[in-house]
Amino acid sequence: MNHLASLRDAVPTPFWLDDPGRPQSAPALVGDTTCDLLVVGGGYTGLWTALVAKERDPSTDVVLIEADEAGGAASGRNGGFCEASLTHGLHNGLQRWPEEIGLLERLGRANLQAIEDAVERHGIDCSWERTGSLVVATEPYQVDGLKEEAEALTRYGGKPMLLDAEAVRAEIDSPTFLGGLWNKDDVAMVNPARLAWGLKRACLDLGVRIHEHTPATSLDERGAGITVRTPYGRIGARRVALATNAYPSLLRRHRPYTVPVYDYALMTEPLTEQQLASVGWRNRQGFADSANQFHYVRLSADNRILWGGYDAVYRYGGRVRAEHDERPETFATLAQHFFTTFPQLDGVRFTHAWGGAIDTSTRFCVFFDTSHHGKVAYAAGFTGLGVGATRFGAEVMLDLLAGERTARTELQLVRRKPLPFPPEPVRAAGIGITKWSMARADRNEGRRNLWLRTLDRFGLGFDS
């Protein structure tokens, strides 16, 4: 079957959000109110912040406002890989915080376990599977890179399993796979929308007041507190946690530190038993390939294949718009790559095709800041690994708002911000050159040109 024909019935809707179990919206805020803690944003960062705040002190009066619906943006449309890494992978962490990486890895693993414990404690039905994930080599030069990564993971407490071509194809059978690295313990698969909805329900159960369809329009310091205005009212809060991620921050000075980069994914129809047997995949781990422009791939609970990544698209001006969620040329490219990887699945159709914005920072992982004399805290820039790291981000923001010195707040990762992105048109030109250079490196055995080496030296970068 022509790969374009496989897209004939694909609806432009995120698969995870296309669920009859989607909860009812909470009512918008109408009128004025006050609270101890106001959380702005109803994705993972905001939901974890509200939940952890109530778990730390049930007497804290917490209000959460969301411009759309909880989990409706990145938190409900990602691939559903929940990773222990707080630094967008060990390699990125080693490059930026070599003296802290051991502690960061331990904190990341503890954070992943805390997420699993919360899922169980609050009875969240989100298809949580602690299956781990594979990184696969699809070019000969990438095999040596897997060996180096396995050694580094072992050095910092990981338990990776290095697989040759035969062994990796025994796990997931593709003629393109030349080797693999299975990280069994540090990654879980999850239904991302149901995780967000479960966190929302847990927040409500603990007494968090949630108002959806309630965008924050301004933020001002008023005496001992902060006032946030909304279309139909205002909120007076002692402390505010900003969790807007890819959307423009209420604090203008933070806006240059992130750009929205659009990522895209496809979901197949459920595989038959024969189709699934042709691929293997008995252990249900997710996988990604080793290229700069990589794909991320996994099975859903009903044995569909999610196939995403490769393209990372920045739009000039950096605006987040609903029309950017669809990109037919990327969907066509992804479909072609899918059947190259799994030729035995010829004839499978895609049912969903969607995209969404990633809050990208120049260091690829979260950063933090406070403002208004410590009354406002901010976390953003997760760069695609926020399913797990957002809970850690929530803990850090709450520590900062409480004025507490903890092992988290003493981290250089927390105390230092990344370099900001330059203004337009330099920003769009730089991102374009970087994407071209990374694609060129993928075609040239991973060799990085002068532009990429210069970015490496100055701690800048760009990743899908």
C-alpha positions as CSV (number, residue, x, y, z in Angstrom):
1,M,0.0,0.0,0.0
2,N,1.2,3.5,-0.8
3,H,2.3,5.2,2.5
4,L,0.0,8.2,1.7
5,A,-3.0,5.9,1.5
6,S,-2.4,4.8,5.1
7,L,-3.3,8.4,6.1
8,R,-6.6,8.4,4.4
9,D,-8.7,7.9,7.5
10,A,-6.5,9.7,10.0
11,V,-8.4,12.4,12.0
12,P,-6.5,15.5,13.0
13,T,-7.0,14.9,16.7
14,P,-4.6,13.8,19.4
15,F,-5.4,10.1,20.0
16,W,-5.1,10.4,23.8
17,L,-7.7,13.2,24.0
18,D,-10.1,11.4,21.7
19,D,-11.4,9.4,24.7
20,P,-15.0,9.0,25.8
21,G,-13.7,9.1,29.4
22,R,-12.6,12.7,29.0
23,P,-13.8,14.5,32.2
24,Q,-16.2,17.4,32.3
25,S,-14.7,20.9,32.4
26,A,-14.5,22.7,35.7
27,P,-16.5,26.0,35.7
28,A,-14.7,29.2,34.8
29,L,-13.9,31.7,37.5
30,V,-16.5,34.4,37.8
31,G,-15.9,37.1,40.4
32,D,-13.1,37.6,42.8
33,T,-11.4,35.2,45.2
34,T,-8.4,34.8,47.4
35,C,-6.1,31.8,48.2
36,D,-2.7,30.9,49.7
37,L,-1.3,29.5,46.4
38,L,-2.5,30.2,42.9
39,V,-1.3,27.9,40.2
40,V,-1.5,29.2,36.6
41,G,-1.6,26.4,34.1
42,G,-3.4,23.0,34.1
43,G,-0.8,20.8,32.5
44,Y,1.4,18.4,34.4
45,T,3.5,21.2,35.9
46,G,0.5,23.0,37.4
47,L,-1.4,19.8,38.4
48,W,1.6,18.4,40.2
49,T,2.3,21.7,41.9
50,A,-1.3,21.9,43.2
51,L,-1.3,18.2,44.3
52,V,2.1,18.2,46.0
53,A,1.2,21.5,47.8
54,K,-2.0,19.9,49.3
55,E,-0.1,16.7,50.2
56,R,2.6,18.8,52.0
57,D,0.0,20.8,53.9
58,P,-3.7,19.9,53.5
59,S,-4.7,23.3,55.1
60,T,-3.2,25.2,52.2
61,D,-5.9,26.9,50.1
62,V,-4.9,26.2,46.5
63,V,-6.6,27.5,43.3
64,L,-5.6,26.4,39.9
65,I,-6.7,28.2,36.7
66,E,-6.3,26.9,33.1
67,A,-7.0,28.8,29.9
68,D,-8.4,25.7,28.2
69,E,-8.9,22.4,29.8
70,A,-6.5,20.5,32.1
71,G,-4.2,18.3,30.1
72,G,-5.4,19.7,26.7
73,A,-2.0,20.9,25.5
74,A,1.4,19.1,25.7
75,S,0.3,17.1,28.7
76,G,-2.4,15.3,26.8
77,R,-0.8,14.9,23.4
78,N,2.7,13.7,24.0
79,G,4.1,10.2,23.4
80,G,3.6,9.0,26.9
81,F,7.2,8.3,27.8
82,C,7.7,9.0,31.5
83,E,11.5,9.2,32.1
84,A,13.6,9.4,35.2
85,S,16.0,11.8,33.6
86,L,15.7,15.5,34.7
87,T,18.4,16.6,32.3
88,H,17.1,15.4,28.9
89,G,19.3,12.4,29.1
90,L,22.5,11.5,30.8
91,H,24.7,12.9,28.0
92,N,23.2,16.4,28.2
93,G,23.4,16.4,32.0
94,L,27.1,15.3,31.9
95,Q,27.9,18.1,29.5
96,R,26.3,20.8,31.7
97,W,26.5,19.7,35.3
98,P,29.3,17.1,35.5
99,E,29.8,17.7,39.3
100,E,26.1,17.2,40.1
101,I,25.1,14.5,37.6
102,G,25.2,11.7,40.2
103,L,22.8,13.5,42.5
104,L,20.6,14.5,39.5
105,E,20.3,10.9,38.4
106,R,19.4,9.8,41.9
107,L,16.8,12.6,42.3
108,G,15.4,11.7,38.9
109,R,15.0,8.0,39.8
110,A,13.3,9.0,43.1
111,N,11.0,11.3,41.2
112,L,9.9,8.6,38.8
113,Q,9.2,6.3,41.8
114,A,7.2,9.1,43.4
115,I,5.1,9.4,40.3
116,E,4.4,5.7,40.3
117,D,3.5,5.8,44.0
118,A,1.1,8.7,43.3
119,V,-0.6,6.9,40.5
120,E,-1.2,3.9,42.8
121,R,-2.1,6.1,45.9
122,H,-4.7,8.1,44.0
123,G,-6.0,5.2,41.9
124,I,-5.2,6.9,38.6
125,D,-6.2,4.7,35.6
126,C,-3.5,5.7,33.1
127,S,-2.1,2.4,31.7
128,W,1.1,2.8,33.7
129,E,3.7,0.2,32.5
130,R,7.3,0.2,33.9
131,T,8.7,-1.5,30.7
132,G,11.7,0.7,30.1
133,S,12.8,1.9,26.7
134,L,15.2,1.0,24.0
135,V,17.6,3.3,22.1
136,V,18.2,1.6,18.7
137,A,21.1,2.1,16.2
138,T,20.0,2.3,12.6
139,E,23.4,3.2,11.2
140,P,26.7,1.4,11.8
141,Y,28.4,4.4,13.4
142,Q,25.7,4.6,16.1
143,V,26.5,1.2,17.5
144,D,29.7,2.5,19.3
145,G,27.6,5.3,20.7
146,L,25.3,2.8,22.4
147,K,28.3,1.2,24.1
148,E,29.5,4.5,25.4
149,E,26.1,5.4,26.7
150,A,25.8,2.0,28.4
151,E,29.1,2.6,30.2
152,A,28.0,6.0,31.4
153,L,24.6,4.8,32.6
154,T,26.2,2.0,34.6
155,R,28.7,4.5,36.1
156,Y,25.8,6.6,37.4
157,G,23.6,3.8,38.8
158,G,21.7,2.6,35.7
159,K,21.3,-1.0,34.7
160,P,21.3,-0.9,30.9
161,M,21.3,-4.0,28.7
162,L,23.4,-3.7,25.5
163,L,21.9,-5.7,22.6
164,D,23.4,-6.7,19.3
165,A,21.4,-6.7,16.1
166,E,20.1,-10.2,16.7
167,A,19.1,-9.5,20.3
168,V,17.4,-6.2,19.6
169,R,15.4,-7.7,16.7
170,A,14.3,-10.4,19.1
171,E,12.7,-7.7,21.1
172,I,11.3,-5.5,18.3
173,D,11.8,-6.8,14.8
174,S,12.9,-4.3,12.2
175,P,15.4,-4.8,9.4
176,T,16.7,-1.3,10.1
177,F,17.9,-2.2,13.7
178,L,21.6,-2.8,14.1
179,G,21.9,-2.7,17.9
180,G,20.1,-1.5,21.0
181,L,20.4,-0.3,24.5
182,W,17.6,-1.3,26.8
183,N,17.1,0.9,29.9
184,K,14.8,-1.3,31.8
185,D,14.2,0.6,35.1
186,D,14.2,4.3,34.3
187,V,11.3,4.8,31.9
188,A,7.6,4.0,32.1
189,M,4.9,4.1,29.5
190,V,1.7,6.0,30.4
191,N,-1.5,7.2,28.8
192,P,-0.6,10.9,29.1
193,A,-4.1,12.4,28.9
194,R,-5.5,9.9,31.5
195,L,-2.5,10.8,33.8
196,A,-3.4,14.5,33.5
197,W,-7.1,13.8,34.1
198,G,-6.3,11.5,37.1
199,L,-4.1,14.3,38.6
200,K,-7.0,16.7,38.1
201,R,-9.4,14.4,40.0
202,A,-6.8,13.8,42.8
203,C,-6.5,17.6,43.1
204,L,-10.2,18.1,43.4
205,D,-10.5,15.2,45.9
206,L,-7.9,17.0,48.1
207,G,-9.8,20.3,47.9
208,V,-8.0,22.2,45.2
209,R,-10.3,24.7,43.5
210,I,-9.9,24.3,39.7
211,H,-11.3,26.8,37.2
212,E,-10.9,25.9,33.5
213,H,-11.5,28.2,30.5
214,T,-10.0,30.9,32.8
215,P,-6.9,32.5,31.2
216,A,-4.7,34.7,33.4
217,T,-4.4,38.2,31.7
218,S,-2.1,40.1,34.1
219,L,-0.1,39.7,37.3
220,D,0.7,42.5,39.7
221,E,2.2,42.7,43.2
222,R,-0.2,44.2,45.7
223,G,1.2,44.7,49.2
224,A,2.0,41.4,50.7
225,G,0.5,39.4,47.9
226,I,0.0,39.0,44.2
227,T,-3.2,39.8,42.2
228,V,-3.9,37.9,38.9
229,R,-6.6,39.1,36.7
230,T,-8.8,36.8,34.6
231,P,-11.5,37.8,32.0
232,Y,-14.3,37.6,34.6
233,G,-12.6,38.3,37.9
234,R,-9.4,38.4,39.8
235,I,-7.5,36.3,42.4
236,G,-5.5,37.6,45.3
237,A,-2.8,35.1,46.3
238,R,0.0,35.0,48.9
239,R,2.1,33.0,46.4
240,V,1.8,32.2,42.7
241,A,3.3,29.3,40.7
242,L,3.5,29.9,36.9
243,A,3.2,26.7,34.9
244,T,2.4,27.9,31.4
245,N,5.4,26.2,29.7
246,A,5.1,26.7,25.8
247,Y,2.6,29.5,26.2
248,P,3.9,33.1,26.8
249,S,4.8,33.7,30.4
250,L,3.0,36.4,32.4
251,L,6.5,37.6,33.2
252,R,7.8,39.3,30.0
253,R,11.4,38.9,31.0
254,H,11.1,35.1,30.9
255,R,9.7,34.9,27.4
256,P,13.1,34.8,25.6
257,Y,14.1,31.7,27.5
258,T,11.7,29.4,25.6
259,V,10.5,28.9,22.1
260,P,7.6,26.7,21.0
261,V,8.8,24.0,18.7
262,Y,6.1,21.8,17.1
263,D,6.4,18.0,17.2
264,Y,4.1,15.6,15.4
265,A,2.8,12.0,15.8
266,L,0.7,9.3,14.2
267,M,-1.3,6.5,15.7
268,T,-2.1,3.3,13.9
269,E,-5.3,1.3,14.2
270,P,-5.0,-1.6,16.7
271,L,-2.7,-4.4,15.4
272,T,-4.1,-7.8,14.9
273,E,-2.5,-10.7,16.8
274,Q,-0.7,-11.7,13.5
275,Q,0.6,-8.2,12.9
276,L,1.8,-7.8,16.4
277,A,3.5,-11.2,16.3
278,S,5.3,-10.1,13.1
279,V,7.0,-7.4,15.1
280,G,7.5,-9.2,18.3
281,W,7.4,-6.6,21.1
282,R,6.5,-9.0,23.9
283,N,8.1,-6.7,26.5
284,R,6.2,-3.6,25.3
285,Q,9.1,-1.2,25.9
286,G,9.1,2.1,24.0
287,F,12.0,2.9,21.7
288,A,13.7,5.8,20.0
289,D,16.4,5.8,17.3
290,S,19.8,7.3,17.7
291,A,19.7,10.0,15.1
292,N,19.6,13.8,15.8
293,Q,16.3,13.9,14.1
294,F,14.9,10.9,16.0
295,H,11.6,9.0,16.1
296,Y,9.9,7.9,19.4
297,V,7.7,4.8,19.2
298,R,5.6,2.8,21.6
299,L,2.6,0.5,21.9
300,S,-0.7,1.7,23.4
301,A,-2.8,-0.4,25.8
302,D,-4.9,-1.7,22.8
303,N,-1.8,-2.5,20.7
304,R,-1.7,0.5,18.4
305,I,1.7,1.9,17.5
306,L,2.4,5.6,18.2
307,W,5.0,6.9,15.7
308,G,6.3,10.4,16.4
309,G,9.2,12.8,16.2
310,Y,11.7,13.4,13.4
311,D,10.5,16.9,12.4
312,A,10.9,19.7,14.9
313,V,9.3,22.8,13.4
314,Y,9.7,26.3,14.6
315,R,7.4,29.0,13.2
316,Y,8.7,32.5,12.8
317,G,7.7,34.7,15.7
318,G,7.2,31.8,18.1
319,R,3.4,32.0,18.4
320,V,1.4,29.0,19.6
321,R,-1.5,28.6,17.3
322,A,-4.0,25.7,16.9
323,E,-3.5,25.7,13.1
324,H,0.1,24.7,13.6
325,D,-1.1,21.3,15.1
326,E,-1.6,20.0,11.6
327,R,1.3,19.6,9.1
328,P,0.5,17.2,6.2
329,E,4.0,17.1,4.8
330,T,5.3,15.9,8.2
331,F,2.6,13.3,8.5
332,A,3.5,12.0,5.1
333,T,7.2,11.8,6.0
334,L,6.4,10.0,9.2
335,A,4.2,7.5,7.4
336,Q,7.0,6.7,4.9
337,H,9.5,6.2,7.7
338,F,7.1,3.9,9.6
339,F,6.8,1.5,6.7
340,T,10.6,1.6,6.1
341,T,11.0,0.5,9.7
342,F,8.2,-2.1,9.7
343,P,7.7,-3.3,6.1
344,Q,5.9,-6.4,7.5
345,L,3.1,-4.0,8.6
346,D,2.2,-2.9,5.0
347,G,-1.5,-2.3,4.9
348,V,-1.8,-0.9,8.4
349,R,-3.7,2.4,8.5
350,F,-3.3,5.4,10.8
351,T,-6.4,6.6,12.7
352,H,-5.0,9.8,14.2
353,A,-2.4,12.5,13.2
354,W,-1.6,15.4,15.4
355,G,0.9,17.9,16.6
356,G,1.7,20.2,19.5
357,A,4.1,22.7,20.9
358,I,7.1,21.8,23.0
359,D,8.5,24.4,25.4
360,T,12.1,24.4,24.2
361,S,15.0,25.9,26.1
362,T,18.6,26.3,25.0
363,R,19.8,23.7,27.4
364,F,17.0,21.2,26.6
365,C,15.7,20.9,30.1
366,V,13.8,22.7,32.8
367,F,14.9,26.0,34.4
368,F,13.5,28.0,37.3
369,D,13.2,31.5,38.5
370,T,11.4,33.7,41.1
371,S,10.1,37.2,40.9
372,H,8.2,39.8,42.9
373,H,10.3,39.4,46.0
374,G,10.0,35.6,46.0
375,K,6.2,35.5,45.8
376,V,6.2,34.1,42.3
377,A,8.0,31.0,41.0
378,Y,8.4,29.8,37.5
379,A,9.4,26.5,35.8
380,A,9.6,25.9,32.0
381,G,11.7,24.6,29.2
382,F,11.2,20.9,29.7
383,T,11.9,20.4,26.0
384,G,9.9,17.2,25.5
385,L,10.8,15.4,28.7
386,G,8.2,16.9,30.9
387,V,6.0,13.9,31.6
388,G,8.4,12.9,34.4
389,A,10.4,16.0,35.2
390,T,7.3,18.2,35.8
391,R,6.8,16.6,39.2
392,F,10.3,17.5,40.2
393,G,9.7,21.0,38.8
394,A,6.6,21.3,41.1
395,E,8.7,20.3,44.1
396,V,11.3,22.9,43.3
397,M,8.8,25.7,42.8
398,L,7.1,24.9,46.1
399,D,10.5,24.9,47.9
400,L,11.4,28.3,46.3
401,L,8.0,29.8,47.2
402,A,8.5,28.6,50.8
403,G,12.0,30.1,50.9
404,E,13.4,26.7,51.9
405,R,17.0,25.6,51.2
406,T,16.8,22.0,50.1
407,A,18.9,19.6,48.1
408,R,16.8,20.6,45.1
409,T,17.2,24.3,45.4
410,E,20.9,24.1,45.9
411,L,21.4,22.5,42.5
412,Q,23.2,24.5,39.8
413,L,20.4,23.2,37.5
414,V,18.0,25.2,39.7
415,R,20.1,28.2,40.5
416,R,21.3,29.0,36.9
417,K,19.1,29.9,33.9
418,P,20.0,28.9,30.3
419,L,21.1,31.4,27.7
420,P,18.1,33.1,26.2
421,F,17.2,32.8,22.5
422,P,18.1,35.9,20.4
423,P,15.3,38.1,19.0
424,E,13.9,37.7,15.5
425,P,15.0,37.4,12.7
426,V,18.2,36.0,14.2
427,R,16.3,33.4,16.2
428,A,14.5,31.8,13.2
429,A,17.7,31.9,11.1
430,G,19.7,30.3,13.9
431,I,17.2,27.5,14.5
432,G,17.0,26.9,10.7
433,I,20.7,26.6,10.3
434,T,20.9,24.3,13.3
435,K,18.2,22.0,12.0
436,W,20.0,21.8,8.6
437,S,23.3,21.1,10.3
438,M,21.8,18.3,12.4
439,A,20.1,16.7,9.4
440,R,23.5,16.9,7.6
441,A,25.2,15.2,10.6
442,D,22.7,12.4,10.4
443,R,23.7,11.8,6.8
444,N,27.4,12.1,7.6
445,E,28.0,9.5,10.3
446,G,27.2,11.9,13.0
447,R,30.0,14.3,12.2
448,R,29.1,17.8,13.6
449,N,30.0,20.8,11.5
450,L,31.5,24.0,12.7
451,W,28.1,25.6,13.5
452,L,27.1,22.7,15.8
453,R,30.5,22.6,17.5
454,T,30.3,26.3,18.2
455,L,26.8,25.8,19.7
456,D,28.2,23.0,21.8
457,R,31.0,25.2,23.1
458,F,28.6,28.0,24.2
459,G,26.0,25.7,25.7
460,L,23.4,26.3,23.1
461,G,21.5,23.8,21.0
462,F,18.4,22.5,19.4
463,D,16.8,19.1,19.6
464,S,13.6,17.4,18.6
